[in-house]
Amino acid sequence: MPESYLIVGGSSDIALILASQLLDENHSVTLLARDAERCSGLQNRGALVVQGDALDAELVLKAVETAKEQGDGTINGVAHLVGSLLIRPPHAVKLDAFNEVIHTNLSSAFLTLSTACKAMLRSGGGRLVFTSSVAASLGLINHEAIAAAKGGIESMVRTAASTYSQRGIRINAVAPGLTETRLAGQILKSEAMKDAAVGMIPLKRINQPEEIASTMRWLLCEAPDNLTGQVFHLDGGMAKVRN
């Protein structure tokens, strides 16, 4: 049965793939995206785009309301795919740069959580999926800022899953390792950095964006109702496996 989904951070590589997968299943898709031009192919397939920043409360509300209208008053699921990357030691990071990482990743996630849950409480429930990182679980060199932001997301997911557990709202997260996306370009453009990163991964390869998108689609559409408050590590075994 077709359902209505919202993707926040809709112009990211993984978001575009996730949206395409949902459209393939005849679901309604709304995207909140900074770069609407990247979403033009999805618009041609019926997706609706709200252009703007995920830290703009009015635009987040507009995106949620648009998705609700698409679903005849119900928003079935929300994926938050807003992110940034800052790989520097703390002594080389100014407070403004740290705050930007926190706002981009964590504050936007909380705004999405708050706004979407208000809508879902009125319609009887729904599912939310957020994006963390392997950096939230491991002590990776020079990842202090992103580890703080993504660690906050994981704590928020667990707590919110408890808060809304009796209200029909299921909240989970994915925690990818290095993934072949534009965001990881500063690492992937250097063969030395790429080889060093791959060397830390038990499976000895980086993620493909389709793998992350497919997992998020499963969490939104197919995961059992008793699955909530979980963080799915998509990192080639990096967080848990040693070899």
Buried (B, 14 or more C-beta within 10 A) or exposed (E): EEBBBBBBBBBBBBBBBBBBBBBEEEBBBBBBBBEBEBBEEBBEEEBBBBBBBBBBEEBBBBBBBBBBBBBEEBBBBBBBBBBBBBBBEEEEBEEEEBEBBBBBBBBBBBBBBEBBBEBBBEBEBBBBBBBBBBBBBBEBEBBBBBBBBBBBBBEBBBEBBEEBBEEBBBBBBBBBBBBBBEBBEEBBEEEEBBEEBBEBBBBEEBBBBBBBBBBBBBBBBEBEEEBBBBBBBBBBBBBEEEE
